[in-house]
C-alpha cells in the first residue's frame, strides 16, 4: 500500500553528543569541538539538515559555556554551510539562566522544554519562570525553539505560550519517548500526540520524534511513516543493535535515510528544511 505521506520531505536531525555518552560508552562519541565538527560534517553529508548540539568542558563533562558553543557554531557554519544549527538549553549542562547563555549567539534554533518530568535518576526541572525567560531570549535573538515535549502537558503548554505571543509562528514540536521514568515508546500515545499537534496548531504543523536507546529506531520508523520528521544520533543511542556499537553519527543518519527510502519520503535538503521550519536562509 502506498504511504499517504510519500513525496513529503523528511527532515533528519542529528543529536551529535548530548550530556551523557562518553568514549567509554562508544569511542565514536565526539567530545572536543574538532571531533564534533568532523562528526557533524559526515552526518550532514549523509543527509542530516539539523545538528542538535551540546558542548563539553576539558574533562568531557557537560557545560553551557557560551565560548565553547561559539567555537562549535563557527566550525559548523564553516564546514557544513546551510546546516541548521540548534543549540541545547537542556538542564544537564547548567542551572537557571546559565542554560540560555548561548542564545545571544543567534543560532538558527534552540531546544526548549516546556515543563518538568522525571529522568532516570533525577527530576528534569523546567520551572515556569525559566521557561518564560528562555522563550523571551529566543524571541529577542530570533532563535526558533524546538519544543522538546516529554509529556502531553508540554504540548498543551506550547499552545498556551503561542497564544500569549511567547512563541512566534507555528511551533515545532518534538515528542521524546523512551526516557526511563518518563513517557515510554507507546504507539497509542504517539498517535495521540500527532492528533494533538494538528488540533492545536493546524493540520500542516511540522513535528518530530526522538526515541532513546533501543527505541530510537522504533521512533524513527513511526515518525517517517506518519509524515513527521526524525531525530537520530549518538546523544540518544550509541548502538546499531544489541551486539554492535554505532560507528558514527553518520551511520545512524544513514539508517534513517533507509527508512525514508522505504516509505518513499525524500530526505529534506537544508534549504527544504529551512523552508519547512520557516527559518532564514544563510547570507550568501
Secondary structure, DSSP 8 states (H G I E B T S, - for coil): ---TTTT--B-EEEE---SS--TTT-TT---SHHHHHHHHHHHHHHT--EEEE-EE-TTS-EE--HHHHHHHHHHHHHHSTT-EEEE---TTS--GGGGGTTGGG--SEEEE--S-EE-SSSEE---HHHHHHHHHHHHHTT-EEEEEESSHHHHHHHHHHHHTTSS-SS-EEEEEE--TTS----HHHHHHHHHHHHHHH-TT--EEEEE-TTHHHHHHHHHHHTT-EEEESTTT--EEETTEE-S-HHHHHHHHHHHHHHTT--B--HHHHHHHHT------
